[in-house]
Every structure is written in structure tokens, then in C-alpha cells.
Amino acid sequence: MTGASAYGPYPVGPYQPPPPTSPAGQPLADFGSRVLAWIIDQAILTVAALVVAVPAFLAVFFAVLQPAIDDSSVDNSALPVRFWVALVLLEGGLFVIVVVLQYLYEVEMMFRSGQTVGKRALRLRVTPIDPGRRLTRGDAAMRYLIQFGVGAFVPFFTLVDGLWQLWDKPYLQTLHDKAAQTVVIKVSA
């Protein structure tokens, strides 16, 4: 209920604190928007990885297994070993490709505009916590290295990192935001 009351022209009801803002006064991104942007970005990266992985796996399959299936005179005793060695090498190569794709996607897009496709879709942007600075490639790389580099080797780090913003005050930062001295803001239309 709003309007005049015994307390003057102030709204009647529970106190609602103002939304949190960055040091530059811009509204900060909420948890749900950041998670949805991350899901969109991961879906894009997954599709890109599959575009590379499926043809590569089929190539290994047909190069290693198909000749043995077609030619019954070939000694097949070493076939499982050759297939697994080829598969492990393929997996290592795909890992390198995915890391490079993810780096280019996360760091270069972030450096150029402060946004990935997911952040752009939800009108979010990464900015330095210091309003007088511009986002550098080093800031974007630091975010990437903490979020994905540490997350690849420390169990549950990615989960803790993502949830950190729920209790961080005053800037709702994740651990990778803190390391890079950045915040995620809402961008007006």
C-alpha cells in the first residue's frame, strides 16, 4: 500500500533496501541472471566442442576399426590397444581444442565488450570495480584462469565460486570476480 499515511507520504509496508550497485552506481547483476548467462555460454561452448569432437571420433573409429571389420584376414589381437591409444590421443587433442575455444570465447569476448553471448542476451556486463579503469585482457584472463583453471583441478571449486556471490557484500562478487577486481552489472537497454 502506498500513499499518505500517519508517517507522511512514505510507502507503508516492510522496508526494502535499495538494490546493490557498483562503485560507479550501476545496478549489479542478480544471481539468477548470472546463472542463466553462464548456462547459455556453456551450451554454446558444448555445441562448438561437439562440432569438433563428433567428426574427430568418427574419423578415428573408421580409421582404426573399419579396416579390421572389413578385412577378416587382419590380426585383430592388437585392435583394442590401437583403438584405445587412438581414443586417448583424440581425447587429449580435443581437451586442448576445447580449452583454446573456451579461452577465446571467454577472454577475448570479455576483453572486447565486457560481454559473452550469454551476458549480452541477459544484458549483463563485466566491468572493473574501479570506475576509472577499463577492462583489460589481463582482467579477463584472470577471471578465466580462476574460474576454469582452478575449477578444473580443485573439487567443488566451481560450485563454491558460483555460489559465493549469494553472500558476498557489497558487490555480489564471485571468487573469480574478486581475483580480477571486477563486478557484473546490469546494462540498460
N, C-alpha and C positions, 0 to 999 in steps of 0.2 A: 504494500500500500504506500503510495506516495502522496505528496501534497502537504498542506499545512497541518500541523498537529500541535499539541501542547508544547512541543520542543521547537517550534518555528517551522520554517519551510524545508526542513531536512526529511529525508525518507525515513519512514518508520519500518523497523524490521532489524534483522540481525546485521551486525557490522560486516561489511565486505571490504577487505583490504584491497588497495589498488593492485592491478596486475603487475608482476615484476617487470622491470625494464633494465636495459643495458646501461652502461655508463653514459652512452650517448643519448639516452632517453627513449630508445626504441623498444617496443614490447618484445619480450623473449618468447621463443617457441615453446609450446607445451609438449609434454611427454608423448601424447598420442600422435601429434603431427610429426614429431621426430621419428617415432617408430614406424609410422606409415611411409614416410620418405625413405627410411632405411630398407623397408620391405620392397618398395618399388625399385630401388637401386640394386638390391640383391637379385631380384627377378631378372632385371636387365643383364646383370653380370652372369647369371646362371644360363640364360639363353645364349649369350655370347660364348660361354665355355662349351655348351652343348654343340654349337655350330662347329666348333673346332674338334671336340672330343669324339663325336659320333663318326664322322668320316675317318678320323685317325684310327679309331678302334676297328672299323670295318676294313680298313687297309691292312692292318696287322692281321686280322682274322683271315682275310683272303690270301695274304702273302704267306702266312705260316701254315694254316690249317688246310686251306683248299687244295694245295698240291698233294698233300698226303691223302686227302679224301678221294681225289681223282685218280691217283696212281697207287694201286694196291701193292705194287712191287717195291715201293719205298719202305725202308725200315722205319717203323713208327715208334721204336723204343725211345728215341730222343725227342719225339714230338712234344710231349708235355713240358719238358725242360725248355725247349726252344720257345714254345708259346708263352710260358710264364716269364722267361727272360725278356722277350719282346714286350709283354704286357707291363712289366715293371719299368722298362726303359720308356715306354709310351707314357706311363703314369708320371714319371719324373719329368718328362718333357712337357706334359700337359700342366703339371704343377707350376713350372717356370712360366709358361704362357699365361696361365690364369693370374699369377702374381703380377706379371707385367701389365696385363689388361686391367686388373684392379687398380694398380698404381696409376696408370694413365687416366683411368676413369675418375678415381677419387682425387688425386693430387692435381692433375692438370686442369680438370674442370673446376675444381675448387679454387685454384690459383687464378684462373681467368675471370670467373664471375662470382665466386663465393657459393656457387650452387652446383649440385649434380642434377640429373633429370628428376629424381625423386623430390629433392628440395625445391626445385623450380615448380614442380606440379603442386606442391603444397605451400608455395610462397614463403619459403624459408631461405635464409642466407647466413653463411658463416662470416663473422667479422672479428677483427682483433678486439680484445677487451679494451685496449687503449683507443679512444675515438680518434686520436690524431694520426694513427698508423693505417697503412693499407695492408691487406692480407698478402703475405709473401709466399713464394713457393716453399720456403723453409717451414713456414707455419703449417701449410697444407701437408707437407711431408711428415712433419712431427705428429700431426693428428693421425695420419695413415699408419706410421710406424708404431704408435702406441695402440691404436685401435686394432689393427690387423697383425702387426708384427708380434707384439706381446701376447695378443689374444691367440695366436697360433701355437704358443709354447706354454702358456700358463693356464691350467684348467680353470674354467669358470670365470676367467678374467673378462671376457666379452660380456657376459651376463651382468657382472658387478659393474663394469664400466657403463653399460647402458642404463642400469637402474640408478646409478649414482646421482643423476640429475633430479631424482624424486626428492632427495633430502638435502641437496646442495643449496646453500643460501649465500649470497643473494642472487647469483646469476644462473642458477639451474644448469651448471656445467657438468659434463661427464669428465672422466679422468683424462681422456684424450683432449678435451677442451682445455682443461687445467694445464696440461703439459705444453700445449701450443699457445696458451694465453688467448683463447678465442671464446666467443659466445655465439649461440644460434638465435637469430632474431626473426620475427615475422616481418614480411615485406608487404607493404600496402600494394593494392592493385595498380 
